[in-house]
């Protein structure tokens, strides 16, 4: 069961389930908080909920480096693509 509380004029929904990380999100209305909490709890019950925290910490440069290491060796144009992707990794967007 989600805990929904009013904090500083914002409704905060907090879901704590065994085997899952605590998930918290803020909303402007209580109805939105309840709706979101129900959808997350349903996903947790059905077993297809995954936390987005790891995805938020992963940079584009890390994804490109993994692609270079795992996928490119099997392609014909690996050398040319690796040069282009390494140049892209130096762009500020990748950080």
VEXLO-8357 format. One record per residue (C-alpha): residue in one letter; x, y, z. Coordinates in nm, 2 decimals. Example, Ala and Ser with C-alpha at 12.3 -4.5 7.8 and 13.67 -1.06 7.14 Angstrom:
VEXLO-8357
+------+--------+--------+--------+
! type !     px !     py !     pz !
+------+--------+--------+--------+
!    A !   1.23 !  -0.45 !   0.78 !
!    S !   1.37 !  -0.11 !   0.71 !
+------+--------+--------+--------+
//
This chain:
VEXLO-8357
+------+--------+--------+--------+
! type !     px !     py !     pz !
+------+--------+--------+--------+
!    X !   0.00 !   0.00 !   0.00 !
!    X !   0.13 !   0.34 !  -0.09 !
!    X !   0.17 !   0.62 !   0.16 !
!    X !   0.03 !   0.95 !   0.03 !
!    X !   0.10 !   1.26 !   0.23 !
!    X !   0.08 !   1.64 !   0.18 !
!    X !   0.42 !   1.80 !   0.21 !
!    X !   0.47 !   2.17 !   0.15 !
!    X !   0.15 !   2.20 !  -0.07 !
!    X !   0.27 !   1.90 !  -0.28 !
!    X !   0.12 !   1.55 !  -0.26 !
!    X !   0.39 !   1.29 !  -0.22 !
!    X !   0.34 !   0.92 !  -0.29 !
!    X !   0.58 !   0.67 !  -0.14 !
!    X !   0.57 !   0.30 !  -0.22 !
!    X !   0.77 !   0.05 !  -0.01 !
!    X !   0.76 !  -0.31 !  -0.11 !
!    X !   0.98 !  -0.60 !   0.00 !
!    X !   1.22 !  -0.69 !  -0.28 !
!    X !   1.19 !  -0.35 !  -0.45 !
!    X !   1.36 !  -0.02 !  -0.39 !
!    X !   1.15 !   0.26 !  -0.23 !
!    X !   0.99 !   0.47 !  -0.50 !
!    X !   0.88 !   0.83 !  -0.43 !
!    X !   0.73 !   1.09 !  -0.65 !
!    X !   0.55 !   1.43 !  -0.60 !
!    X !   0.23 !   1.55 !  -0.75 !
!    X !   0.01 !   1.86 !  -0.75 !
!    X !  -0.31 !   1.67 !  -0.68 !
!    X !  -0.39 !   1.37 !  -0.46 !
!    X !  -0.58 !   1.20 !  -0.74 !
!    X !  -0.27 !   1.20 !  -0.96 !
!    X !  -0.06 !   1.06 !  -0.67 !
!    X !  -0.31 !   0.78 !  -0.61 !
!    X !  -0.33 !   0.69 !  -0.98 !
!    X !   0.05 !   0.68 !  -1.01 !
!    X !   0.09 !   0.47 !  -0.70 !
!    X !  -0.17 !   0.22 !  -0.82 !
!    X !   0.00 !   0.18 !  -1.15 !
!    X !   0.34 !   0.12 !  -0.99 !
!    X !   0.21 !  -0.12 !  -0.74 !
!    X !   0.03 !  -0.32 !  -1.01 !
!    X !   0.36 !  -0.33 !  -1.21 !
!    X !   0.54 !  -0.46 !  -0.90 !
!    X !   0.28 !  -0.72 !  -0.84 !
!    X !   0.29 !  -0.85 !  -1.19 !
!    X !   0.67 !  -0.85 !  -1.19 !
!    X !   0.75 !  -0.62 !  -1.47 !
!    X !   0.85 !  -0.31 !  -1.27 !
!    X !   1.20 !  -0.20 !  -1.31 !
!    X !   1.36 !   0.10 !  -1.14 !
!    X !   1.48 !   0.38 !  -1.37 !
!    X !   1.76 !   0.48 !  -1.14 !
!    X !   2.03 !   0.28 !  -1.32 !
!    X !   1.92 !   0.42 !  -1.65 !
!    X !   1.94 !   0.78 !  -1.52 !
!    X !   2.30 !   0.72 !  -1.40 !
!    X !   2.42 !   0.58 !  -1.73 !
!    X !   2.57 !   0.83 !  -1.97 !
!    X !   2.55 !   0.82 !  -2.35 !
!    X !   2.93 !   0.78 !  -2.36 !
!    X !   2.90 !   0.46 !  -2.15 !
!    X !   2.64 !   0.33 !  -2.39 !
!    X !   2.85 !   0.40 !  -2.69 !
!    X !   3.16 !   0.24 !  -2.53 !
!    X !   2.96 !  -0.07 !  -2.46 !
!    X !   2.83 !  -0.08 !  -2.82 !
!    X !   3.18 !  -0.05 !  -2.95 !
!    X !   3.30 !  -0.33 !  -2.74 !
!    X !   3.01 !  -0.57 !  -2.79 !
!    X !   2.84 !  -0.51 !  -3.12 !
!    X !   3.09 !  -0.34 !  -3.35 !
!    X !   3.34 !  -0.63 !  -3.37 !
!    X !   3.08 !  -0.84 !  -3.56 !
!    X !   3.02 !  -0.57 !  -3.83 !
!    X !   3.20 !  -0.52 !  -4.15 !
!    X !   3.24 !  -0.15 !  -4.11 !
!    X !   3.37 !  -0.18 !  -3.75 !
!    X !   3.68 !   0.04 !  -3.79 !
!    X !   3.50 !   0.33 !  -3.96 !
!    X !   3.21 !   0.32 !  -3.72 !
!    X !   3.44 !   0.30 !  -3.42 !
!    X !   3.62 !   0.62 !  -3.54 !
!    X !   3.29 !   0.80 !  -3.58 !
!    X !   3.15 !   0.68 !  -3.24 !
!    X !   3.47 !   0.77 !  -3.05 !
!    X !   3.45 !   1.12 !  -3.20 !
!    X !   3.09 !   1.14 !  -3.09 !
!    X !   3.19 !   1.03 !  -2.74 !
!    X !   3.40 !   1.35 !  -2.71 !
!    X !   3.09 !   1.57 !  -2.76 !
!    X !   2.95 !   1.74 !  -2.44 !
!    X !   2.61 !   1.57 !  -2.49 !
!    X !   2.77 !   1.23 !  -2.41 !
!    X !   2.87 !   1.34 !  -2.06 !
+------+--------+--------+--------+
//
